[in-house]
Amino acid sequence: MTSSWPIGLGGGFQGSLTGLDNIRFITRIYERDFEQVFERVEGFAELGPAMNRPVKHYSAGMRARLAFGLTLAIEFDCYLIDELVSVGDARFQRKCNEELFERRADRAYIMASHDMHMIASLCERALVIEGGRARIFDDVGEAVDVYKWLKAA
């Protein structure tokens, strides 16, 4: 099973390289066709001329758009999601959710999140970690209840 890098992780880009050059670098690592990946990222991330600027000059939102677009441009069997960030306006957020959770509904996901609504609506099983101990739940609703109880304590 191929797995993505963690979506939501802020790092991963070489700041002095442009968005375009970072895409070129990733396509070499994953042995993908640059033109095909670039076209998908450019169409999804909606960064326009900023793709030619060094990533260190991007806002956090622009970096997240680039990372999200690049992750979706390379198909994986399993997507790692670390506190999925709401990027952009409501339209772009819908676009992200559709691409990740609807068009890739047949894929596996491993999520780390404190967003219980997202966990409850998207997950089939949950793992709650507390005090260095982990407990897995087949009933996500029970996991959410336990998490909320631990958070309130």
C-alpha positions in Angstrom: 0.0 0.0 0.0 1.4 3.4 -0.9 0.9 6.2 1.6 0.9 9.9 1.2 3.0 12.3 3.3 0.8 13.8 6.1 -1.8 16.2 4.7 -1.9 19.2 7.0 1.8 19.1 7.9 3.2 22.5 7.3 6.8 21.4 6.4 8.1 19.5 3.5 8.8 22.2 1.0 12.2 23.7 0.2 11.6 27.4 0.9 14.1 28.8 -1.5 12.6 26.8 -4.4 9.6 28.0 -6.3 6.3 26.1 -6.1 7.1 24.8 -9.6 10.5 23.5 -8.6 9.1 21.9 -5.4 6.6 20.0 -7.7 9.5 19.0 -10.0 11.4 17.7 -7.0 8.5 15.6 -5.7 7.7 14.2 -9.1 11.3 12.9 -9.3 11.1 11.3 -5.9 7.8 9.5 -6.7 8.8 8.8 -10.3 5.8 10.6 -11.8 5.4 12.6 -15.0 6.1 16.3 -14.2 3.8 17.8 -16.8 0.9 15.6 -15.7 1.4 16.3 -12.0 2.0 20.1 -12.6 -1.2 20.4 -14.6 -3.2 18.8 -11.8 -1.6 20.8 -9.0 -1.9 24.1 -11.0 -5.6 23.4 -11.7 -6.4 22.4 -8.1 -4.3 24.8 -6.0 -5.3 27.9 -7.9 -2.0 29.7 -7.2 -1.5 31.2 -10.6 1.7 33.3 -11.0 2.7 32.5 -7.4 3.9 29.1 -8.6 7.0 30.9 -9.9 7.8 32.5 -6.6 9.9 30.9 -3.8 7.7 29.0 -1.4 9.2 30.9 1.6 7.2 33.9 0.3 3.9 32.0 0.4 1.3 32.6 3.1 0.4 29.6 5.2 -2.8 29.2 3.2 -0.8 29.2 -0.1 1.5 26.5 1.2 -1.4 24.4 2.3 -3.0 24.8 -1.1 0.2 23.7 -2.8 0.6 20.8 -0.4 -3.0 19.7 -0.8 -2.9 20.0 -4.6 0.4 18.0 -4.8 -0.9 15.3 -2.5 -4.0 14.9 -4.7 -2.0 15.0 -7.9 -0.2 11.8 -6.9 -2.5 8.9 -6.3 -2.0 7.0 -3.1 -3.7 3.9 -1.6 -3.7 5.5 1.9 -3.8 9.2 2.8 -2.3 10.4 6.1 -4.2 13.3 7.5 -2.7 15.4 10.3 -5.2 18.0 11.6 -6.7 18.7 8.2 -6.5 22.5 7.8 -9.5 24.4 6.4 -7.8 26.1 3.5 -9.3 29.0 1.5 -12.9 30.0 1.2 -15.9 27.8 1.5 -15.9 26.9 -2.2 -12.2 25.8 -2.0 -12.9 23.8 1.2 -15.8 22.0 -0.6 -13.5 21.3 -3.5 -10.9 19.8 -1.1 -13.4 17.6 0.7 -14.9 16.4 -2.6 -11.5 15.5 -4.0 -10.2 13.8 -0.9 -13.2 12.1 0.6 -15.7 11.6 -2.2 -13.5 10.9 -5.3 -11.1 8.8 -3.2 -13.8 7.1 -1.0 -12.3 3.7 -1.9 -8.9 4.6 -0.3 -7.7 4.2 3.2 -7.2 7.1 5.6 -5.3 7.5 8.8 -6.3 10.7 10.6 -5.0 12.5 13.6 -7.5 15.1 14.6 -9.3 16.8 17.5 -12.2 17.6 15.2 -14.8 15.1 16.5 -17.4 16.1 13.9 -15.0 15.1 11.1 -14.0 11.9 12.9 -17.6 10.9 13.5 -18.7 11.6 9.9 -15.7 10.0 8.1 -14.2 7.2 10.2 -15.2 3.6 10.7 -12.9 3.1 13.7 -11.1 5.4 16.1 -8.0 5.3 18.3 -8.0 7.4 21.4 -4.6 8.1 23.0 -4.5 9.3 26.6 -1.6 9.3 29.1 0.6 7.4 26.6 -2.0 4.6 26.2 -4.0 3.8 23.2 -7.5 2.3 23.0 -9.1 1.3 19.7 -12.9 1.6 19.2 -14.9 -0.1 16.5 -17.8 2.2 17.6 -16.7 5.7 16.6 -19.5 7.3 18.6 -18.2 5.6 21.7 -14.7 6.9 20.9 -16.0 10.4 20.5 -17.8 10.2 23.8 -14.7 9.0 25.6 -12.5 11.7 23.9 -15.0 14.4 25.0 -15.1 13.0 28.5 -11.3 13.0 28.7 -11.0 16.5 27.3 -13.5 17.8 29.9 -11.7 16.1 32.8 
